[in-house]
Amino acid sequence: MIFTIILVVLMIPILAIILDSQVGRALASRLERRSLGEADGLTAERMAFLEGEVERLSTELQRLDEESRFVTRLLTERAESDSGPTRALPDPGPSAAGTGGDAD
């Protein structure tokens, strides 16, 4: 019983030294690559989602472009129709000028 406790106590620092070495890092990178191979289904799912989002955004961009062209055309037509006869503000006349506060 004491032998197994001493063995476990000695294995902890030895295991820590091995895992922190080049061999431990190589084993960790190999395990990471192996887990990436299993994620192909997840990658395909994410790719399909992103393709759908790109298509949705493209449609939205086309709609906004059409709206922008429509508003520009309306503003251009309005400016052309307003540029014919120029509208001047009516002259305020003498009654508005006499209310300046000069009461005799």
C-alpha positions in Angstrom: 0.0 0.0 0.0 2.8 2.4 0.9 4.6 1.4 -2.3 1.6 2.5 -4.5 1.4 5.8 -2.7 5.1 6.5 -3.2 4.8 5.5 -6.8 1.9 7.8 -7.4 3.7 10.7 -5.7 6.8 10.1 -7.8 4.8 9.8 -11.1 3.2 13.2 -10.8 6.4 15.3 -11.3 7.7 12.8 -13.9 4.5 13.1 -15.8 4.6 16.9 -15.6 8.2 16.9 -16.9 7.3 14.6 -19.8 4.2 16.5 -20.8 6.1 19.8 -20.8 8.8 18.4 -23.0 9.0 18.3 -26.9 7.6 14.8 -26.8 4.5 16.0 -24.9 4.0 18.8 -27.3 4.3 16.5 -30.3 1.6 14.2 -28.8 -0.7 17.2 -28.1 -0.4 18.5 -31.7 -1.1 15.0 -33.0 -4.2 14.8 -30.9 -5.3 18.2 -32.1 -4.9 17.2 -35.8 -6.9 14.1 -35.2 -9.7 16.0 -33.6 -9.7 18.5 -36.5 -10.4 15.6 -38.9 -13.6 14.8 -37.0 -14.8 18.4 -37.4 -15.3 18.1 -41.2 -19.1 17.8 -40.7 -19.1 20.9 -38.6 -17.0 22.8 -41.1 -19.4 21.8 -43.9 -22.4 23.0 -41.9 -20.7 26.3 -41.1 -19.7 26.8 -44.7 -23.4 26.2 -45.8 -24.6 28.7 -43.3 -22.1 31.3 -44.5 -23.0 30.8 -48.1 -26.7 31.3 -47.2 -25.8 34.5 -45.3 -23.7 35.8 -48.3 -26.7 35.2 -50.6 -29.1 36.9 -48.2 -26.8 39.9 -47.9 -26.3 40.1 -51.6 -30.1 40.2 -52.1 -30.4 42.9 -49.4 -27.6 44.9 -51.1 -29.4 44.8 -54.5 -32.7 45.9 -52.8 -30.9 48.9 -51.2 -29.2 49.8 -54.5 -32.6 49.8 -56.2 -34.1 52.0 -53.4 -31.1 54.4 -53.7 -31.5 54.7 -57.4 -35.3 55.4 -57.0 -34.8 58.1 -54.4 -32.0 59.7 -56.5 -34.3 59.7 -59.5 -37.2 61.3 -57.5 -34.9 64.0 -56.1 -33.5 64.7 -59.6 -37.0 65.0 -61.1 -38.1 67.3 -58.2 -35.1 69.5 -58.6 -35.7 69.8 -62.3 -39.4 70.7 -61.8 -38.6 73.3 -59.1 -35.8 74.9 -61.2 -38.3 76.3 -63.8 -39.9 79.4 -62.2 -38.1 80.4 -59.1 -40.4 80.9 -56.1 -39.7 83.9 -54.0 -41.0 84.4 -50.5 -43.7 87.1 -50.3 -42.5 90.5 -49.2 -43.4 91.0 -45.6 -44.7 94.5 -46.3 -44.9 97.6 -44.0 -47.1 96.0 -41.3 -44.4 93.5 -40.4 -41.7 96.2 -40.3 -43.7 98.4 -38.0 -43.9 95.8 -35.2 -40.3 96.2 -34.3 -41.1 97.8 -30.9 -40.9 101.5 -31.9 -44.2 102.5 -30.4 -44.7 106.3 -30.3 
